[in-house]
Amino acid sequence: MISINFSSDIELGTFKVVLIDPNNNITNILEQSQEGTEVYKVKKGNNRIKIVAKEAKGKLKLDITPEKDGLEIDIISTN
């Protein structure tokens, strides 16, 4: 389980953040401007968080916290 605290303020374009599990199932975390905290069950293996935007402008804050000891989070950025 991971806890995600999020805050987004999107001024232009379309924007969303999704969680992708090892089987490529997609769960929406947030769309456009939103604020909140949610807990997500993650499957064993590589789970990814992807930011998807089209001509978007704004601000995003994500705090990701493992809810279980031994759970590792690696942050990898690609363009």
ChimeraX attribute file (.defattr): number of C-alpha atoms within 10 A of each C-alpha:
attribute: neighborCount
match mode: 1-to-1
recipient: residues
	/A:1	14
	/A:2	16
	/A:3	15
	/A:4	17
	/A:5	16
	/A:6	19
	/A:7	18
	/A:8	19
	/A:9	15
	/A:10	18
	/A:11	13
	/A:12	12
	/A:13	12
	/A:14	15
	/A:15	21
	/A:16	19
	/A:17	19
	/A:18	17
	/A:19	18
	/A:20	18
	/A:21	18
	/A:22	13
	/A:23	10
	/A:24	11
	/A:25	10
	/A:26	14
	/A:27	13
	/A:28	12
	/A:29	21
	/A:30	19
	/A:31	17
	/A:32	20
	/A:33	17
	/A:34	14
	/A:35	15
	/A:36	11
	/A:37	13
	/A:38	12
	/A:39	15
	/A:40	14
	/A:41	10
	/A:42	17
	/A:43	12
	/A:44	9
	/A:45	9
	/A:46	13
	/A:47	16
	/A:48	18
	/A:49	16
	/A:50	15
	/A:51	13
	/A:52	12
	/A:53	14
	/A:54	10
	/A:55	8
	/A:56	15
	/A:57	14
	/A:58	13
	/A:59	11
	/A:60	15
	/A:61	11
	/A:62	13
	/A:63	10
	/A:64	15
	/A:65	15
	/A:66	16
	/A:67	13
	/A:68	9
	/A:69	7
	/A:70	7
	/A:71	12
	/A:72	8
	/A:73	13
	/A:74	7
	/A:75	6
	/A:76	7
	/A:77	6
	/A:78	3
	/A:79	2
